[in-house]
Amino acid sequence: MSGASPTDALGTTALRTRLVRLALACVGREYPNHLSHAMKSDADALPPRRLTPAFFGCFDWHSAVHSHWLLARMCRLDPSADYAPGARDALARALTPGNMTAELSYATARPAFERPYGMAWLLQLAAELHEWDDSEAQSWRETIRPLERHAAAVFANWLPKLAHPVRSGTHDQTAFSLGLVHDWARITGASELKGLVEHRCLVFYGGDRDAPLAYEPSGHDFLSPSLAEADLMRRILRRDAYRGWLAAFLGTFNLDPVTVPDRDDGHLVHLAGLNFSRAWMLEGIASVAASEKLTAMAASHHAAGLAALDTLTYAGAHWLATFAAYLTTRRGLESGAG
């Protein structure tokens, strides 16, 4: 786009400012909080800020992680924006050596903690810092590196033992998280884990046919199992092979945006996120399939997702900004078919 500013090309300044404000409103907000916390004794009965001092806000750990990713991404894309100083301050408060030591201690004591979703987002945060040409960001990148290594090891140890992919529409889903992991591995040059992810994806999904889109979505989905798989495989397969695989897997289909029956219900509001994730997955698939129909479907879901931002309560506000940022800054489209 000739002469376009970064914000013209990748989301308006007003929208970015709004998303940053949503993230800033939750990264330091400890309560309400939903802990996924394995306890061995009374000594483990501590408040979130003591357990995970970097990522204690935003209702849950993974939302805190990906909200910090949002702050890093928006600052990297537009470092002179009015929101940048506040976003950088929040990153500086969270990404300290002491906080990372505590986070690593907590995570290593619980090997399955936030696997796969939260650990995949942690790698995405590391990838964003890795690409950010800024001295302070590079300091944060070094500070987060031990926790990044832990997250990578979680996937390296888990994937060879995972006999079947998880095909849910929520946090446990394998396909979406592996897309984030693959992108991190490509960006940071982690060739061994990249190769493992590609191998397991071919085992898990290479022979799939006739995706059951008619059974989607489930009531609490914020990810499409079928579209997430197709968006993942465009990263793995070469273009011609992908198009053949896609024709057998998805065929011809049509999806309309979903409606959200109750935005105050923390599970039902997941459907607002489904519109966002469907939009970026459809865009990813269309980037290889070159389909105007898929592009139009993506646009309708994109619009429905953004409309939901006008009626958010904290049930959705603590995480939907990340999904909006991932879509509107086209993060997933920074990778393509092999």
Long-range contacts (C-beta under 8 A, 24 or more apart in sequence): 6-77, 6-78, 7-77, 7-78, 7-81, 10-77, 10-328, 10-329, 10-330, 11-325, 11-328, 11-329, 13-78, 13-81, 15-306, 15-324, 15-328, 16-74, 16-77, 16-78, 16-81, 16-83, 16-325, 16-328, 17-81, 17-82, 17-83, 18-309, 18-321, 19-70, 19-74, 19-321, 19-324, 19-325, 20-70, 20-71, 20-74, 20-83, 20-86, 20-87, 20-321, 21-83, 22-312, 22-317, 22-320, 22-321, 23-58, 23-67, 23-68, 23-70, 23-71, 23-87, 23-90, 23-321, 23-322, 24-71, 24-86, 24-87, 24-90, 25-317, 26-57, 26-58, 26-59, 26-63, 26-64, 26-67, 26-314, 26-317, 26-318, 27-57, 27-58, 27-64, 27-67, 27-68, 27-71, 27-90, 27-94, 28-57, 28-90, 28-93, 29-57, 29-58, 29-318, 30-56, 30-57, 32-59, 32-314, 33-59, 33-60, 34-59, 34-60, 35-60, 36-60, 36-61, 36-113, 36-114, 38-110, 38-113, 51-106, 52-102, 52-103, 52-106, 53-98, 53-99, 53-102, 53-103, 54-94, 54-95, 54-96, 54-99, 54-100, 54-102, 54-103, 55-94, 55-103, 58-318, 58-319, 59-314, 59-318, 59-319, 60-318, 61-113, 61-114, 61-118, 62-114, 62-117, 62-118, 62-121, 62-171, 63-318, 63-319, 63-322, 65-118, 65-121, 65-122, 65-125, 66-121, 66-124, 66-125, 66-319, 66-322, 67-318, 67-319, 67-321, 67-322, 68-94, 68-95, 68-125, 69-121, 69-124, 69-125, 69-128, 69-322, 70-321, 70-322, 70-325, 72-125, 72-128, 72-129, 72-132, 72-137, 72-140, 73-128, 73-325, 73-329, 73-331, 74-325, 74-329, 75-132, 75-134, 75-137, 76-128, 76-131, 76-132, 76-134, 76-137, 77-329, 79-134, 88-136, 91-140, 92-136, 92-140, 95-140, 95-143, 95-144, 96-143, 97-143, 100-143, 100-144, 100-146, 100-147, 101-146, 103-147, 104-146, 104-147, 104-150, 107-147, 107-150, 107-151, 108-150, 111-154, 111-157, 115-154, 115-155, 115-158, 116-154, 116-155, 116-158, 116-172, 116-173, 116-174, 116-177, 116-178, 116-181, 117-171, 117-172, 117-173, 117-176, 117-177, 118-171, 119-151, 119-154, 119-155, 119-177, 120-151, 120-155, 120-176, 120-177, 120-178, 120-180, 120-181, 120-184, 121-180, 122-147, 122-148, 122-151, 123-148, 123-151, 123-152, 123-180, 123-181, 123-184, 124-180, 124-183, 124-184, 126-151, 126-184, 126-188, 127-183, 127-184, 127-187, 127-188, 130-187, 130-188, 131-187, 152-190, 152-193, 155-181, 155-193, 155-196, 155-197, 156-192, 156-193, 156-196, 159-196, 159-197, 159-200, 160-196, 160-200, 162-200, 164-204, 165-204, 165-205, 167-225, 167-229, 168-218, 168-221, 168-223, 168-225, 169-216, 169-217, 169-218, 169-220, 169-221, 169-222, 169-223, 169-224, 169-225, 169-270, 169-274, 170-220, 170-221, 170-222, 170-223, 170-270, 173-223, 173-225, 173-228, 174-204, 175-205, 175-225, 175-228, 175-229, 175-231, 175-232, 176-223, 176-228, 176-231, 176-232, 176-277, 178-232, 179-228, 179-231, 179-232, 179-235, 179-332, 182-232, 182-235, 182-236, 182-335, 183-235, 183-332, 183-334, 183-335, 186-335, 197-236, 198-236, 198-338, 201-232, 201-233, 201-236, 202-236, 205-229, 205-232, 205-233, 206-245, 208-249, 209-248, 209-249, 210-248, 210-249, 210-251, 211-249, 211-250, 213-250, 213-253, 213-255, 217-258, 217-271, 217-274, 219-267, 219-268, 220-267, 220-268, 220-270, 220-271, 221-270, 221-271, 221-274, 222-270, 222-271, 222-272, 222-273, 222-274, 222-277, 222-323, 223-273, 223-274, 223-277, 224-274, 224-277, 224-278, 224-281, 226-250, 227-277, 227-278, 227-281, 227-282, 227-285, 228-277, 228-281, 230-281, 230-285, 231-280, 231-281, 231-284, 231-285, 231-332, 234-284, 234-285, 234-287, 234-288, 234-336, 234-337, 235-335, 235-336, 235-337, 235-338, 236-338, 237-337, 237-338, 238-337, 238-338, 239-288, 239-337, 242-288, 242-337, 243-288, 243-289, 246-285, 246-288, 246-289, 250-285, 254-293, 254-297, 255-282, 255-297, 255-301, 256-300, 257-300, 257-301, 257-303, 257-304, 257-305, 258-304, 260-308, 263-308, 263-311, 263-312, 263-313, 263-315, 263-316, 264-313, 264-315, 265-315, 266-315, 269-313, 269-315, 269-316, 269-320, 272-305, 272-308, 272-316, 272-320, 273-305, 273-316, 273-319, 273-320, 273-323, 275-301, 275-302, 275-304, 275-305, 275-308, 276-301, 276-302, 276-305, 276-320, 276-323, 276-324, 276-326, 276-327, 277-323, 277-327, 279-305, 279-327, 280-326, 280-327, 280-330, 280-331, 280-332, 280-333, 281-332, 283-327, 283-330, 283-332, 283-333, 284-332, 284-333, 287-333, 287-336, 288-336, 288-337, 302-327, 302-328
